Amino acid sequence: MRAPRLLIVTAGLLAAAVAGCAEESAAPAPKAPRPDISGTWVHPGGPGGASIRPAEGYPLTQWAIDKMKAEKPTASSDFRETTDPAVLYADPNGYPRIQMHPMKFKLVQTDDYVYHLWEYNQNWRQIAINKEHPPDDPPTWYGNAVGKWDGDTLVVDSTGYKPSTWLNGQGLPHTEDLHIVERIRRDGDTLVMHLTFEDPGAFTKPWSVENTYQRVEDGAMIETIYTISDELRFRERFLGVPSPIPIRR
């Protein structure tokens, strides 16, 4: 009787082992580590370093040419006569204009969102990961952004920009059809941001630019809340533009 019992026990152990192997093979494969673009970043060129002007110039439509000629940027006109909405109305800079400021910005990653935080005026935007554009989202200052990972690169698709914002400080316009695709990746302590712009009303063809930023070890960011005095101090400090009116210190 001992031999049959031994065979039964052995068969049971083999069956359990086979079942265990089957369960292991059916288990989901571990997720690949998520690329890390988090951290605090700044453009190494300082004031005027970051730019969205392509080497060949902007491919403007006639509407955009006429509109840009009619604008009066603060840097090239009397402060009290400017048409710059960010100064005249204290409107948010919008995107990507805010990215041109020589101040720090921070990227914070979660499973569902990447948060883009700027030191200048404490503005922020969120990039929804693996989501679709909501069909009825209203236009916003910083666009409606959705993203997905393509290898080590975060591809961000943004639409829904308020047409009143300028794309840069010189009055570069856009329409409500502006569409921006960003490819953001990290190369060591360097962050590479490649942007492609499409807007049939403002541009005769799509165009692209790329800027790189350096990681800041100390991630602390100071409070910089926008007021007219803050704007005048900023221009005095970084652009060397004297204030035409007294600055509240």
Backbone torsions as a table, in degrees:
resi	resn	phi	psi	omega
1	MET	NA	-24.7	-176.1
2	ARG	-64.0	-39.7	-177.2
3	ALA	-65.0	-47.4	177.4
4	PRO	-59.4	-39.7	178.8
5	ARG	-63.5	-40.0	178.8
6	LEU	-62.5	-39.3	178.8
7	LEU	-65.7	-39.3	-179.3
8	ILE	-65.2	-45.1	179.6
9	VAL	-62.7	-43.4	-179.6
10	THR	-62.9	-43.1	179.3
11	ALA	-62.6	-38.7	178.7
12	GLY	-64.8	-42.6	178.9
13	LEU	-63.3	-41.0	178.6
14	LEU	-63.3	-42.2	180.0
15	ALA	-62.5	-41.7	179.2
16	ALA	-64.6	-40.6	179.4
17	ALA	-63.5	-43.3	179.3
18	VAL	-63.5	-41.8	179.1
19	ALA	-63.2	-40.0	178.5
20	GLY	-63.1	-42.4	178.2
21	CYS	-62.3	-40.1	-179.8
22	ALA	-64.0	-41.6	179.9
23	GLU	-64.4	-40.1	179.7
24	GLU	-64.6	-40.5	-178.6
25	SER	-70.0	-26.8	-179.7
26	ALA	-83.1	-14.7	-178.9
27	ALA	-66.0	143.7	-179.7
28	PRO	-63.9	144.4	178.2
29	ALA	-66.9	144.0	179.6
30	PRO	-62.0	143.4	-179.9
31	LYS	-67.9	143.5	175.3
32	ALA	-68.0	145.7	-179.9
33	PRO	-60.3	138.4	-178.0
34	ARG	-74.1	134.3	175.9
35	PRO	-57.2	148.3	-174.8
36	ASP	-113.3	106.5	174.3
37	ILE	-111.3	10.5	-177.9
38	SER	-69.9	161.3	178.9
39	GLY	131.4	179.8	178.6
40	THR	-107.3	135.2	-170.0
41	TRP	-133.7	155.0	177.6
42	VAL	-151.3	148.6	178.2
43	HIS	-76.3	129.0	-176.1
44	PRO	-68.9	-16.4	-177.2
45	GLY	-80.2	-7.8	-179.5
46	GLY	69.5	-155.3	-179.1
47	PRO	-55.9	128.8	179.9
48	GLY	80.1	1.4	-177.4
49	GLY	-72.2	-51.0	178.8
50	ALA	-77.3	139.5	-177.2
51	SER	-148.8	150.0	173.4
52	ILE	-114.2	21.8	178.1
53	ARG	-89.9	117.1	177.6
54	PRO	-70.1	155.2	-176.8
55	ALA	-57.8	-34.9	-177.4
56	GLU	-87.8	2.6	-179.1
57	GLY	88.0	167.2	-178.3
58	TYR	-77.7	132.9	176.8
59	PRO	-84.1	75.9	-171.1
60	LEU	-82.3	144.2	168.9
61	THR	-77.8	167.9	179.1
62	GLN	-62.8	-36.8	176.3
63	TRP	-58.1	-45.9	-178.4
64	ALA	-67.6	-37.9	178.1
65	ILE	-61.1	-48.1	-178.9
66	ASP	-64.3	-41.0	-178.2
67	LYS	-67.6	-40.6	-178.8
68	MET	-67.7	-37.0	178.8
69	LYS	-64.9	-30.1	-177.0
70	ALA	-80.3	-14.9	-177.2
71	GLU	-80.7	156.1	178.3
72	LYS	-125.3	89.7	179.0
73	PRO	-60.8	150.2	-178.3
74	THR	-63.6	-38.5	-175.0
75	ALA	-67.4	-22.9	-176.0
76	SER	-117.2	11.7	178.7
77	SER	-145.9	168.9	177.7
78	ASP	-59.4	135.4	-177.3
79	PHE	-54.0	-35.2	-176.1
80	ARG	-81.0	-6.9	-179.3
81	GLU	-112.0	1.7	-175.4
82	THR	-63.7	150.1	171.7
83	THR	-104.5	7.1	-179.3
84	ASP	-63.2	115.7	-177.1
85	PRO	-63.7	-27.5	179.8
86	ALA	-71.0	-20.9	177.9
87	VAL	-103.3	-47.0	-175.9
88	LEU	-63.8	-41.7	-177.8
89	TYR	-113.9	0.5	-174.2
90	ALA	57.8	32.5	174.8
91	ASP	-68.2	154.4	171.9
92	PRO	-58.5	149.5	-178.6
93	ASN	-61.5	-32.2	-172.8
94	GLY	80.5	176.3	-175.9
95	TYR	-119.2	136.6	10.5
96	PRO	-97.2	14.3	-177.0
97	ARG	-55.0	-41.6	-178.1
98	ILE	-60.3	-25.6	-179.4
99	GLN	-71.9	-11.3	179.9
100	MET	-82.6	-14.5	-179.8
101	HIS	-66.6	142.9	-177.8
102	PRO	-81.2	25.6	179.7
103	MET	-102.3	172.1	-175.9
104	LYS	-77.7	158.6	169.6
105	PHE	-141.2	159.6	-174.8
106	LYS	-127.4	140.1	172.0
107	LEU	-111.3	127.1	-179.7
108	VAL	-121.5	125.2	-176.4
109	GLN	-105.1	137.5	166.4
110	THR	-129.5	179.7	179.3
111	ASP	-65.2	-33.0	-172.5
112	ASP	-105.2	-19.4	-176.1
113	TYR	-143.9	153.0	163.6
114	VAL	-115.3	125.2	-179.0
115	TYR	-101.1	130.4	-178.3
116	HIS	-108.8	108.3	-174.3
117	LEU	-112.8	129.3	179.7
118	TRP	-108.7	139.3	175.4
119	GLU	-65.5	-40.6	-178.8
120	TYR	-66.2	118.6	176.5
121	ASN	62.0	12.2	177.7
122	GLN	49.8	44.2	176.3
123	ASN	-86.3	162.0	179.2
124	TRP	-156.8	159.5	170.6
125	ARG	-140.8	160.1	176.5
126	GLN	-119.3	142.7	177.6
127	ILE	-114.0	112.6	-179.0
128	ALA	-78.6	126.2	-175.6
129	ILE	-89.6	131.2	177.8
130	ASN	56.9	39.6	176.0
131	LYS	-120.0	165.8	174.6
132	GLU	-102.7	158.4	174.9
133	HIS	-65.9	125.0	174.0
134	PRO	-60.9	136.6	-173.7
135	PRO	-67.2	-25.6	-173.3
136	ASP	-116.0	21.8	180.0
137	ASP	-67.4	132.7	178.0
138	PRO	-75.3	158.2	176.4
139	PRO	-61.2	147.2	179.9
140	THR	-132.4	169.0	-179.8
141	TRP	-65.1	-36.7	-174.2
142	TYR	-113.3	14.0	174.0
143	GLY	79.4	164.0	176.1
144	ASN	-103.1	108.7	-169.8
145	ALA	-110.1	132.0	171.0
146	VAL	-126.0	148.9	-175.6
147	GLY	-140.7	162.6	174.0
148	LYS	-150.3	155.3	-179.8
149	TRP	-88.2	131.5	173.7
150	ASP	-120.9	90.1	-173.0
151	GLY	65.7	-122.8	-178.8
152	ASP	-93.0	9.4	-173.9
153	THR	-115.4	132.9	173.2
154	LEU	-89.6	117.5	179.1
155	VAL	-98.0	118.2	-175.3
156	VAL	-113.1	126.0	178.9
157	ASP	-111.3	119.9	-174.0
158	SER	-126.0	134.8	175.4
159	THR	-138.4	-178.0	172.9
160	GLY	73.0	48.2	178.4
161	TYR	-96.8	138.3	173.3
162	LYS	-61.2	126.8	-176.2
163	PRO	-72.0	-6.6	-179.7
164	SER	-78.9	-15.1	-178.6
165	THR	-78.5	154.8	171.5
166	TRP	-94.3	148.2	176.6
167	LEU	-81.5	-20.4	174.9
168	ASN	-147.9	-178.9	-177.1
169	GLY	-77.7	-3.7	-179.5
170	GLN	-98.7	5.6	175.6
171	GLY	93.0	19.7	178.7
172	LEU	-62.5	118.2	-173.4
173	PRO	-92.8	173.0	172.4
174	HIS	-154.9	168.9	177.1
175	THR	-108.3	-177.6	178.6
176	GLU	-70.7	-7.1	179.5
177	ASP	-93.8	8.8	-179.9
178	LEU	-56.5	134.1	179.4
179	HIS	-133.5	122.1	-179.2
180	ILE	-119.7	130.9	173.7
181	VAL	-115.7	122.8	180.0
182	GLU	-111.0	145.2	171.5
183	ARG	-123.7	111.8	-173.5
184	ILE	-115.8	124.2	178.9
185	ARG	-143.5	159.6	-179.9
186	ARG	-111.3	134.7	175.2
187	ASP	-124.6	89.2	-175.4
188	GLY	66.3	-121.7	179.0
189	ASP	-95.9	19.1	178.0
190	THR	-116.9	134.6	175.3
191	LEU	-108.0	126.7	-179.6
192	VAL	-107.4	125.7	179.0
193	MET	-122.2	112.5	-179.7
194	HIS	-109.2	123.5	-176.3
195	LEU	-118.9	136.3	174.4
196	THR	-120.4	129.3	-176.0
197	PHE	-109.4	135.6	172.9
198	GLU	-132.9	131.4	177.2
199	ASP	-167.4	94.9	-175.6
200	PRO	-57.9	-26.9	179.4
201	GLY	-74.5	-28.0	-175.7
202	ALA	-110.0	-25.3	-174.6
203	PHE	-129.1	140.9	-178.4
204	THR	-77.4	-14.8	178.5
205	LYS	-161.9	161.9	175.0
206	PRO	-64.0	150.5	178.0
207	TRP	-146.0	157.3	-172.3
208	SER	-134.6	153.9	173.3
209	VAL	-142.2	164.9	178.7
210	GLU	-143.3	135.6	175.2
211	ASN	-128.9	151.0	176.7
212	THR	-120.1	147.5	-177.7
213	TYR	-131.2	151.0	-179.5
214	GLN	-103.7	143.5	-179.2
215	ARG	-72.8	138.4	177.9
216	VAL	-103.5	120.9	-177.0
217	GLU	-62.6	-44.9	177.1
218	ASP	-84.1	107.7	-174.5
219	GLY	-80.4	3.6	-178.0
220	ALA	-67.2	140.0	176.3
221	MET	-124.3	140.7	-176.7
222	ILE	-84.1	163.0	175.8
223	GLU	-79.2	124.3	177.3
224	THR	-135.4	87.2	-179.4
225	ILE	-91.4	131.8	-175.7
226	TYR	-73.2	126.2	165.2
227	THR	-138.8	171.2	177.1
228	ILE	-60.2	-41.3	178.3
229	SER	-63.2	-39.5	177.1
230	ASP	-61.3	-42.9	-179.7
231	GLU	-63.1	-42.6	-179.9
232	LEU	-66.9	-40.2	176.8
233	ARG	-63.4	-41.1	179.5
234	PHE	-59.7	-47.2	-177.7
235	ARG	-68.5	-34.6	177.5
236	GLU	-66.2	-43.3	-176.1
237	ARG	-75.6	-47.8	-171.5
238	PHE	-96.1	-28.5	-176.0
239	LEU	-109.7	-8.4	-180.0
240	GLY	69.8	24.0	-179.3
241	VAL	-93.2	116.7	179.4
242	PRO	-67.9	147.6	-177.9
243	SER	-79.9	133.5	178.1
244	PRO	-81.2	-10.5	178.6
245	ILE	-133.8	159.8	179.8
246	PRO	-59.7	139.8	178.1
247	ILE	-97.2	130.0	175.2
248	ARG	-78.5	111.6	-174.9
249	ARG	-83.2	NA	NA
